[in-house]
Amino acid sequence: MTVIVAGPSLLSAPLAVSMGDAAGIGPDVTLKAWAESAATLPPFYVLGDPELMARRARHMGLAVPIAVVVPEEAVSVFRTALPVFDLQRSVAGVPGRGSAADASAVIASIEAAVADVRARRARAVVTNPISKDTLYQAGFRYPGHTEFLGELAKAWGPGPFSGAYRPVMMLAGPNLRTVPVTVHIALNQVVPRLTTELIVTTSRIVAADLAARLGIARPRLAIAGLNPHAGENGAMGREDIDIVQPAVAALTAEGIDAFGPLPSDTLFSAQARAGYDAAICMYHDQALIPVKTIAFDETVNVTLGLPFVRTSPDHGTAFDIAGSGLARPQSFVAALKMADRMTTATASLEAV
């Protein structure tokens, strides 16, 4: 069960936005979102380098005033200026030219955003895209954002899964939510790492957070098969019989509305999507291809299983268009609105 830290007193707090890779489109979409939609967005502030944001706004020809603030001031200035909390770390941030020299500022931005939520200065974390390659050059030892956030969650104390928090990635669009059980690994490593226990644990977290954070009283989980046609009764491999079916049985026995394994070639049709709240998929692309194909600009990356809400756009740094003005802010806007919705739902449930 995920620990809930939001509450009615946090509803007036802003969202904390990490700057992401300074050379990518994180600054672009943040600036464009504020310029186009400040009047309708939930208030947020950026943790980073104010000069970077001002410099990028000028480069893109955007009239976005920058206000250097502490988190407590962000809401009051948000409608008239983009609030930025100065981390006192200058970055080069040359569009399209990722630099390991900026990595420490990128990491510090994520750490500070999480710390602000823990201190109740912010109610959720919204992260802009990072370049893992750039961070790896600077010694970053985590596979990605999700795993790093799991490490930062340790500040909340022991978690519910063997004393730890277990982050789970969910991609959420307007008409589809998908969750990969195995994430950033090669396809030939999926079967060796896929276990009944992993499917069960992932599904438990998804069911708990859909209920606690999105107000879905009894989430319906469609469990995808691993092999074509969900294995065709063993004709295309026994993994669905030996690994996936026992997981579905275990979840059902716990009272979770889970069903499957289901053939993934028919799982994502409009008719099929109407029958479940989230699809639990066995590997990365099985989950990400359908949700991004259906609604790329409106899809949000949500991390479940943490003691705080974290959302992110579903795209990467897009170095090739950084600073050009071509980056679309819709996914970033959707991430802000999802974070707002999830913290609002949590607060409403706690107030009952």
BELRA-V527476 format. One record per pair of residues at least 12 apart in sequence whose ideal C-beta (glycine too) atoms are under 7 Angstrom apart, sorted by the first residue. I is the first residue (numbers start at 1). GAP is how many residues later the second one is. If there is no record, write none. Layout:
i=I gap=GAP
i=I gap=GAP
//
This chain:
i=1 gap=159
i=1 gap=207
i=2 gap=203
i=2 gap=206
i=2 gap=207
i=2 gap=210
i=2 gap=303
i=2 gap=304
i=2 gap=305
i=3 gap=153
i=3 gap=304
i=4 gap=208
i=4 gap=342
i=4 gap=346
i=5 gap=302
i=5 gap=303
i=6 gap=117
i=6 gap=303
i=6 gap=337
i=6 gap=340
i=6 gap=341
i=7 gap=340
i=7 gap=343
i=8 gap=339
i=8 gap=342
i=8 gap=343
i=10 gap=110
i=10 gap=113
i=10 gap=333
i=10 gap=337
i=11 gap=333
i=11 gap=336
i=12 gap=63
i=13 gap=107
i=13 gap=108
i=13 gap=109
i=13 gap=110
i=14 gap=29
i=14 gap=30
i=14 gap=31
i=14 gap=57
i=14 gap=60
i=14 gap=61
i=14 gap=108
i=15 gap=27
i=15 gap=29
i=15 gap=107
i=15 gap=108
i=15 gap=109
i=15 gap=111
i=15 gap=321
i=15 gap=324
i=15 gap=325
i=16 gap=29
i=16 gap=31
i=16 gap=97
i=16 gap=100
i=16 gap=101
i=16 gap=106
i=16 gap=109
i=17 gap=13
i=17 gap=27
i=17 gap=28
i=17 gap=29
i=17 gap=30
i=17 gap=109
i=17 gap=111
i=18 gap=29
i=18 gap=91
i=18 gap=92
i=18 gap=95
i=18 gap=107
i=18 gap=109
i=18 gap=110
i=19 gap=27
i=19 gap=28
i=19 gap=29
i=19 gap=90
i=19 gap=109
i=20 gap=86
i=20 gap=107
i=20 gap=108
i=20 gap=109
i=20 gap=110
i=21 gap=77
i=21 gap=85
i=21 gap=108
i=21 gap=109
i=21 gap=110
i=21 gap=113
i=21 gap=296
i=22 gap=30
i=22 gap=69
i=22 gap=70
i=22 gap=71
i=22 gap=80
i=22 gap=83
i=22 gap=84
i=23 gap=70
i=23 gap=71
i=23 gap=72
i=23 gap=73
i=23 gap=74
i=23 gap=75
i=23 gap=76
i=23 gap=296
i=23 gap=299
i=24 gap=105
i=24 gap=107
i=24 gap=293
i=24 gap=294
i=24 gap=295
i=24 gap=298
i=25 gap=292
i=25 gap=293
i=25 gap=296
i=25 gap=297
i=25 gap=302
i=26 gap=102
i=26 gap=103
i=27 gap=25
i=27 gap=26
i=27 gap=29
i=28 gap=28
i=28 gap=32
i=28 gap=294
i=28 gap=295
i=28 gap=299
i=29 gap=284
i=29 gap=298
i=29 gap=300
i=29 gap=303
i=30 gap=16
i=30 gap=98
i=30 gap=302
i=31 gap=22
i=31 gap=25
i=31 gap=26
i=31 gap=29
i=31 gap=31
i=31 gap=33
i=31 gap=51
i=32 gap=30
i=32 gap=297
i=33 gap=296
i=33 gap=299
i=33 gap=300
i=34 gap=30
i=34 gap=48
i=35 gap=27
i=35 gap=29
i=36 gap=293
i=37 gap=296
i=38 gap=40
i=38 gap=41
i=39 gap=40
i=41 gap=292
i=41 gap=295
i=42 gap=294
i=42 gap=295
i=42 gap=298
i=43 gap=31
i=43 gap=32
i=43 gap=35
i=44 gap=82
i=44 gap=292
i=45 gap=24
i=45 gap=26
i=45 gap=29
i=45 gap=38
i=45 gap=39
i=45 gap=40
i=46 gap=36
i=46 gap=38
i=47 gap=38
i=47 gap=40
i=47 gap=62
i=47 gap=65
i=47 gap=66
i=48 gap=36
i=48 gap=39
i=48 gap=57
i=48 gap=61
i=49 gap=38
i=49 gap=40
i=49 gap=41
i=49 gap=42
i=49 gap=56
i=50 gap=16
i=50 gap=18
i=50 gap=34
i=50 gap=36
i=51 gap=39
i=52 gap=39
i=52 gap=41
i=53 gap=13
i=53 gap=29
i=53 gap=31
i=54 gap=12
i=56 gap=37
i=56 gap=267
i=59 gap=264
i=60 gap=263
i=60 gap=265
i=64 gap=18
i=65 gap=16
i=65 gap=17
i=66 gap=15
i=66 gap=16
i=66 gap=18
i=67 gap=14
i=67 gap=15
i=67 gap=16
i=67 gap=17
i=68 gap=16
i=68 gap=18
i=69 gap=14
i=69 gap=15
i=69 gap=16
i=70 gap=15
i=71 gap=14
i=71 gap=45
i=71 gap=50
i=71 gap=51
i=72 gap=49
i=87 gap=18
i=87 gap=21
i=87 gap=22
i=87 gap=25
i=89 gap=15
i=89 gap=16
i=89 gap=19
i=91 gap=14
i=95 gap=227
i=95 gap=228
i=96 gap=223
i=96 gap=224
i=96 gap=226
i=96 gap=227
i=98 gap=33
i=98 gap=36
i=98 gap=221
i=99 gap=35
i=100 gap=34
i=100 gap=37
i=100 gap=38
i=103 gap=31
i=103 gap=32
i=103 gap=35
i=103 gap=37
i=104 gap=34
i=106 gap=24
i=106 gap=29
i=107 gap=33
i=110 gap=17
i=110 gap=38
i=111 gap=41
i=113 gap=12
i=114 gap=35
i=114 gap=38
i=114 gap=194
i=117 gap=191
i=118 gap=37
i=118 gap=38
i=123 gap=220
i=124 gap=184
i=124 gap=185
i=124 gap=186
i=124 gap=215
i=124 gap=218
i=124 gap=219
i=125 gap=183
i=125 gap=184
i=125 gap=185
i=126 gap=185
i=126 gap=186
i=126 gap=209
i=126 gap=210
i=126 gap=213
i=127 gap=18
i=127 gap=183
i=127 gap=185
i=129 gap=184
i=129 gap=186
i=129 gap=187
i=129 gap=188
i=130 gap=15
i=131 gap=186
i=132 gap=12
i=143 gap=41
i=144 gap=40
i=145 gap=167
i=146 gap=21
i=146 gap=23
i=146 gap=157
i=147 gap=20
i=149 gap=18
i=149 gap=154
i=149 gap=157
i=149 gap=161
i=150 gap=15
i=150 gap=16
i=150 gap=17
i=153 gap=12
i=153 gap=153
i=153 gap=154
i=156 gap=151
i=161 gap=40
i=165 gap=140
i=165 gap=141
i=165 gap=142
i=166 gap=35
i=166 gap=39
i=166 gap=139
i=167 gap=136
i=167 gap=138
i=167 gap=139
i=168 gap=34
i=168 gap=37
i=168 gap=38
i=168 gap=136
i=168 gap=137
i=169 gap=14
i=169 gap=132
i=169 gap=134
i=170 gap=36
i=170 gap=108
i=170 gap=132
i=170 gap=134
i=171 gap=116
i=171 gap=117
i=171 gap=120
i=171 gap=128
i=171 gap=130
i=171 gap=143
i=172 gap=127
i=172 gap=128
i=172 gap=130
i=172 gap=166
i=173 gap=118
i=173 gap=121
i=173 gap=122
i=173 gap=125
i=173 gap=126
i=174 gap=121
i=174 gap=124
i=175 gap=98
i=175 gap=119
i=175 gap=120
i=176 gap=92
i=176 gap=97
i=176 gap=114
i=176 gap=115
i=176 gap=118
i=177 gap=100
i=177 gap=101
i=178 gap=100
i=178 gap=101
i=178 gap=103
i=178 gap=109
i=178 gap=112
i=178 gap=113
i=179 gap=23
i=179 gap=27
i=179 gap=99
i=179 gap=101
i=179 gap=102
i=179 gap=108
i=180 gap=101
i=180 gap=103
i=180 gap=104
i=180 gap=106
i=180 gap=107
i=180 gap=108
i=181 gap=13
i=181 gap=17
i=181 gap=18
i=181 gap=21
i=181 gap=99
i=181 gap=100
i=181 gap=101
i=182 gap=12
i=182 gap=100
i=182 gap=101
i=182 gap=102
i=183 gap=101
i=184 gap=100
i=187 gap=96
i=190 gap=92
i=190 gap=93
i=191 gap=48
i=194 gap=32
i=194 gap=49
i=194 gap=88
i=195 gap=48
i=196 gap=47
i=196 gap=50
i=196 gap=51
i=196 gap=54
i=199 gap=45
i=199 gap=48
i=199 gap=81
i=200 gap=47
i=200 gap=50
i=200 gap=51
i=202 gap=78
i=203 gap=18
i=203 gap=48
i=203 gap=53
i=203 gap=55
i=203 gap=77
i=205 gap=99
i=205 gap=100
i=206 gap=15
i=206 gap=72
i=206 gap=74
i=206 gap=98
i=207 gap=12
i=207 gap=14
i=207 gap=49
i=209 gap=95
i=209 gap=96
i=210 gap=67
i=210 gap=68
i=212 gap=134
i=212 gap=137
i=213 gap=96
i=213 gap=129
i=213 gap=132
i=213 gap=133
i=214 gap=128
i=214 gap=131
i=215 gap=130
i=215 gap=134
i=216 gap=61
i=218 gap=39
i=219 gap=38
i=219 gap=58
i=219 gap=59
i=220 gap=37
i=220 gap=55
i=220 gap=56
i=220 gap=57
i=221 gap=35
i=221 gap=36
i=221 gap=37
i=221 gap=55
i=221 gap=57
i=221 gap=59
i=222 gap=37
i=222 gap=38
i=222 gap=40
i=222 gap=45
i=222 gap=54
i=222 gap=57
i=222 gap=58
i=223 gap=21
i=223 gap=24
i=223 gap=25
i=223 gap=35
i=223 gap=36
i=223 gap=37
i=223 gap=38
i=223 gap=39
i=223 gap=57
i=224 gap=36
i=224 gap=37
i=224 gap=38
i=224 gap=40
i=224 gap=43
i=224 gap=55
i=224 gap=56
i=224 gap=57
i=224 gap=58
i=224 gap=62
i=225 gap=15
i=225 gap=19
i=225 gap=35
i=225 gap=36
i=225 gap=37
i=225 gap=38
i=225 gap=39
i=226 gap=13
i=226 gap=14
i=226 gap=18
i=226 gap=56
i=227 gap=12
i=227 gap=13
i=229 gap=34
i=230 gap=31
i=230 gap=32
i=230 gap=33
i=240 gap=21
i=244 gap=16
i=244 gap=17
i=245 gap=16
i=248 gap=12
i=248 gap=13
i=264 gap=22
i=267 gap=12
i=268 gap=22
i=292 gap=22
i=297 gap=31
i=297 gap=33
i=297 gap=34
i=298 gap=32
i=298 gap=33
i=298 gap=36
i=299 gap=15
i=299 gap=32
i=300 gap=14
i=300 gap=31
i=300 gap=34
i=300 gap=35
i=300 gap=38
i=301 gap=12
i=301 gap=13
i=302 gap=36
i=309 gap=30
i=309 gap=33
i=309 gap=34
i=311 gap=24
i=311 gap=27
i=311 gap=28
i=312 gap=23
i=313 gap=18
i=313 gap=19
i=313 gap=22
i=314 gap=17
i=315 gap=16
//
